[in-house]
């Protein structure tokens, strides 16, 4: 009995030590995040104003606002999501609901995982070769949006596939039992149940697209373009590239330092608002599924 009691105490002690390490690590990560956010807010809050958000950049981007960069970023996010979300959604549905387990499915999954690990600058070079040169889109919002869509496509596919897997097979079996077809079961039963979790992929994708610099460097971003785009075939400024420019190679780096922090804060706010809206949408559909 004493040996069993000693063994149990040792297990509890090891468990408490492990949980303590995990807790300290988690709190440290959260604290680091708040430190970074606090630094950006303190440095950038003094620059934020209505004029900063709504005006065009002036005097070599040392004065004025960042309105063209905000509009360009939102356009790129919209184009990339219009491309990546439907394609990724259909690919995940096909992979999870229609393709049988086997070597073909394993290869496709492996290729998707490998694609998710490709550096973003490689996507930028590919987008420049395909969309800008071969397809003749030129440096444009369309070329940049499609490139960013390819970049986040693996994220959408994997998160959607995992969401579909989480739906219990009893729902599928019950649907088949009343005579529903495969597509009816998928579109009317499985997909609505999984949709609240599928939005997680959209949240991650929006955050990734909003902050990418390398892909848009080769496909759409303009160094200094104090006007709004009129179509998806126009060049545009974008917040990540604008932040990079005024921080490293602007006409007067010291004079534009405050604008750089303000731009970073605006970019964080846009990502935060996007995440909050997506989370609200997920909760709405989650309650709808539970109600039905």
N, C-alpha and C positions, 0 to 999 in steps of 0.2 A: 504493500500500500504506500509506503514511504517513497519507493522508487516511482510509482505512478504519480503521486502528488508532486514530487520533484520535477518529473517530466512535464506535467501539466503546467506548473509554474514557469518552467523554462519556455514552453510554447507561448504562454501568455506574454512573457517578457519580450520574446522575439517579435511577437505580433505587435505589441505596443511600440517597440523600437521602430519597426517597419512603418506603422501608421504615423508615428511621429516624424519620420523622415519624409514621408509623402506629404504630410500636412505642412511642414516647414518649406518644402519645395514649392508647393502650391501657393502658399502665402507669399513666398519670395517672388514668384512669377507675377502674381497680382500686384504686389508692391512695385516691382520694376515697371509694369505697365502704367501704373498711376504716376510714377516719377516721370516717365517719358511724356505722358499726356500733360502733366502739370508744367513741365518745361516748355512744351509747345504752346500751351495756353498762356503762360506768363509772358513769353516772348512775343506771341502773335496777337493777343487780345487788343493791344493798343493800336494796332493797324486796322482792325476790322471796323468798317463803317459802311454806310449805304453807298457812298461814292466808290469805295474800294471794291464793292461787289458789283456795282452796276456800270462803272465807267471803263473806257478803253485804256490800255497802257500808254504812257506818254514818256517822252524824254529818255528813250532807250530803256524802258521798263523800270526806271527809277522812281517814277511818279504815276499817278492815275490808278486804274483798277485792273481787275482780272476777269472782267465779264466774258470776253471771248474765250478764255481758257475754261471757264465754268461751262459755257454752252458747248464747247467742243468736247469736253469730257462727258457730259450728259448724252450727247449725240453718239459718241463711241460706245458708251455703255448700252444704249438702246439698240444700236445696230448689232452689236455682238450678242446680246441676249435674244434678239429676234432670230438670229441664226443658230446660236448654240443650244438654246433651251428646247425648241421643237426637235431638232436633229438628235440631241442627246437623249431626250425623252423617248422618242421612237426607237432609237438604238437600244436603250436599256430595256424597254418593253419587249422588243424582239428577242434580246439575249435571255431575259429571265423567263418569259412566258412561252416562247415558241421554240427556241433552240434546245435540243436535248443535250444532256451532259455527255461530254466526249472530248476528244482531242481538239476538234475544231473550236469548241467553246473555250477550252483552256488557252488555246493560242490567241484567240481574240481578246480574252481577258488580260493575258500577259502583254499583248501589244498595247492595250489601253493603259495598263499600269506603266509601261515603258514611256508611252507618250506623255503621261503626267509628269515624268521626271526629266523631260527634255528642257534645257535652259531656255528662258524666254527669248533671248537674243537669237536663238536658232529659228524660232517661230517668226521673228522679225525678218530675218534673211529670207526665209521661205515665202513669207507674205510679199516681200518686195519682188522676188523672182516670179511668183505666180500671179498675184493680183495686180501689182503695180506694172510689171513689164509684160508678161505673157497675155494676160486678159485685158490689158490696156486701161485699167482704172486710174492709173497715175497715182500720185500722192493725194489721197482722198480719204474722206470719212468712211466710205464704203470699203476701201482696201484695208484701212486700219481696223475697222469694226470686224471684218471677216477674219483678219489675223488674230485679233483678240478672242473671237469666237472659237477659233481652232485651239487657242491656248487653254481655254477653260472647258472645252468639250469633254475631256476625260473626267473632270470633276463632276460635271452634270451626269455623265453616264454612270459613274461608280456610285454616287449618292442616290441616284434614282433606282439603280439596281438593288442596292441594299434596302431601300424603302419598300420596294416591291417584295423582296424576300421576307420582310418582317410581317407581311400580311399572312395570317394563318391559312393553311390549305383547306380548312373546314368551310371557309367562305366560297372557295372555288368549287369544292365538292357539292355544296348545297346548290350553287348556281347551275352546275351541270345536271344535278338531280331533277331540276324543274324544266330541263330542256333548253337551257341557254347555250349559245355557241361559245367558242373560245373567245372571239372578239367581244361579244356581248358581256361575257364574264369579266374580261380584262378592262373594258372601257366603263362599264356601269357598276362594277363591284370592287375589283381590285384597285383600280386607279384612284377612285374617290377616297378609299380608305387610306391609301399610301400618300395622297397628295400633300397633307400637312407636313410630312417628313421630307417629301421631295423638294419643298420650298427651301429646305436647308441648303441644298445644292445651289439654288439660285442665289441665296444670301452669300455663300462663299464665292460664287462666280462674280457677283457684282463687286465685292470687295477686292478681288484679284484684278479685275479689269480696271477698276478706278485708279489703282496705284501702279500700273505697269508703265514702264518708260521705254525699255528696249524695243518691243514690237512696234510701237508707234513712231519711234525714231526713224525707221526706214520706210514707213508706209503713209504717214499722214501729218506728223507734227511739224509745225512751222515755228521758226525761231522767233519772229516778231511779225504778227499779223493783226493789227488793230482794227479788225472788222469781223462781222459775223458771217459764218458760212451760209450760202443761199441754197445749197443742195448737197446731197451725199457725195457728189463728185468733186467737192471743193476741199482744199487743205483747211486745216484748223489748228488753233492752239489747243493745248491740253494741260491740265493742272500738273501732272507729274513731270512732263518735259519742261514746262514753264518754271517749275520749282528747281529743276536741275540747271536750267540755263542761268537764272538769276543768282544761283548759289555758286556757280563754278566759272561761268564764262560770259557774264553780263558786261555791259559797257562800264559799269561802276559797281563792283561787287559790294563794297562797303555801304554805298548809298542805298542799295536794294536789299540789304540784309534783313531789314525789318519786313519788307514785302515778302521775302522768302518765308519767314516764320508765319506771316499772315496767310500766305498761300497754303502752307502745310496745314494750318488750323482749319481753313475752309475745306480742304480735301478730306480731313478727318471728319468734319461735320457732315459732309455729303455722304461719306461711307456710313456714318452712324445713323443718319436719317434713313438711308436705304435699308439698313439692317432692321431698324425699328418698324418701318413699313412692312417689310417682309415677315417679321415676327408677328406683327398684328394680323397679317393675312393668314399666316399659319395657324394662329390661335382661332381665328374666325372659322376657317374650314375644319379645324380640329373639333370645335364645338358643334359644327354642323353635322359632322360624321357621327359624333356621339349621340346627337339628338335623333338622327335618323336610325 
